[in-house]
Amino acid sequence: MCMAHEMNCSCGNGMAGFNFKHEIMSGDIISRIYCPGCSRDITFDPGTMVADNGWVIEYDMEIARFQSHKLTVKPDEVTPDFIFDEGYCTWRGVYPTDHIDSVLERTEIMKLAKINPRKYLEEMKEWANTRMERLSQEGWRKARDNKVGV
């Protein structure tokens, strides 16, 4: 089970959805998020931050390490990259608003499900493959590393 959470970026122009794998960590570990607009004005700290295609998540590493007590890793192995890439606090989907955008993108294809199930399956597969390739080319970390299910 994954807990979901949404948060606005520092400048208020962007929003991101987050998932928390196995509910080990919570939204409390996120100090701030920065969209591509407001991330230009920060000094990136790899000890507390993770970057993804212009977006930056700043974690409260003290809270993250405290909440990681259920994990089988040492506290010093709990890094921003580990937290994001292993899904303990990551985008809800491939990128910040993927959980919204992907539903909208699938709307037309979904109409085929009742009319032509075979065509529906073909279209869904094509959409998913094409979409992941596009997102990978755009530079999204989870698309590039094939960590979509995280």
Secondary structure, 3 states (H helix, E strand, C coil): CEEEEEEECCCCCCEEEEEEECCCCCHHHEEEEECHHHHCCCCCCCCCEEEECCEEEEECHHHHHHHHHHCCCCHHHCCHHHHHHCCCCEECCCCCCHHHHHHHHHHHHHCHHHHCHHHHHHHHHHHHHHHHHHHHHHCCHHHHCCCCCC
